[in-house]
Amino acid sequence: MDVPLWLALLAVGYLGVKLARPPWWLVAALLLGGYLIADSFLGPVVDAAVK
């Protein structure tokens, strides 16, 4: 079964917020920070570190 990545991330994110109940500002900061880092010069560095 092939599941699109965005759907899998959405499901995992929903379950994580539902079960762990982090503060909304922490979720927003992680999403915004990840978006900004991925679009900056640090994107390739983070990509190489994760792989």
C-alpha positions, -999 to 999 in steps of 0.1 A, spaced: 0 0 0 14 34 -10 6 62 13 16 98 4 42 113 27 20 143 35 -8 120 47 15 99 69 29 131 84 -5 145 90 -17 113 108 15 110 129 13 147 138 -24 145 147 -18 114 169 13 131 185 -7 162 195 -36 142 206 -16 118 228 13 139 241 -7 172 244 22 196 238 15 234 241 3 250 209 32 274 208 57 246 208 40 229 178 39 262 160 75 270 168 87 235 155 66 238 123 78 274 116 114 266 126 115 235 104 100 254 74 125 283 78 155 261 83 146 239 52 144 271 31 177 286 43 213 278 37 211 254 67 188 230 48 216 210 31 235 208 64 205 195 83 197 171 55 232 157 56 231 153 94 197 135 93 209 110 67 
